[in-house]
Amino acid sequence: MMSLNVIMLGPPGAGKGTQAARLAREQNLLKISTGDILREAVTQGSELGRQAKATMGAGHLVPDEIMVGVVRERLLQPDTNSGFILDGFPRTVRQAIALDELMRHRGGVLVVVQVVVPLEELVRRLHIRRICASCGNNADPWLPAQALCPKCGGEFIQRADDEEEVVRERLRVFHNQTEPLVDYYQGSPSFYVIDGNQPPDRVAEEIRSVVTGTARVGVALPRTDGAL
């Protein structure tokens, strides 16, 4: 049986991280969030963290060569053999080409899901978003303001890069640098667009339908040779 591998595409605030976690639980897949990996590196003060800190704080993307290296190393670990869900990668066409090269050697089905949400709704969601200061877990929107993180008991705070001016800059960067991925993947038989401006359960239902349907058919993305 071929492994099932999923890419979740979408701007900050589209809900792709929440939906990726939900799909991972339902399908018993490993969720890999490059954002979590990078924030952990920043907290630990690693070389990668020092390189990424200024870029992330300003709302810009981390350079391709750093991101590709992080993901390549992670996907070579044995716990990814049965499949994975990538949240936050690829973000540029160069990263997508590098991932295609890696997948050419791995094999398996690769499904690409784009979650779309109107701009002003994205700004609203990000401006009210809270994150645990201890473990980085995102707060569910319905939690009271004084609630503590259910994972570790830490305090929820607003991320520095969720201030409105930084939010709009992040979305501008996304549009300019990441939107070309839609053109790159659009011709694939396993590329799907999901309306993320719906109740979360409905979004999850639509994602589950396209992912499991593609897995049964066994459609794989055409590979593009080349890497960074």
Buried (B, 14 or more C-beta within 10 A) or exposed (E): EEBBBBBBBBBBBBBBBBBBBBBBEEBEBBBBBBBBBBBBBBEEEEEBBEBBBEBBEEBBBBBBEBBBBBBBEBBEEEEBEBBBBBBBBBBBBBBBBBBBBBBBEBEBBBBBBBBBBEEEEBBBBBBEBBBBBBEBBBBEEEEEEEEBBEEEEBEBEBBEBBBEEBBBBBBEBBEEBBEEBBEBBEEBEBBBBBEBBBEBEEBBEBBBEBBBEBBEEEBBBEBBEEBB
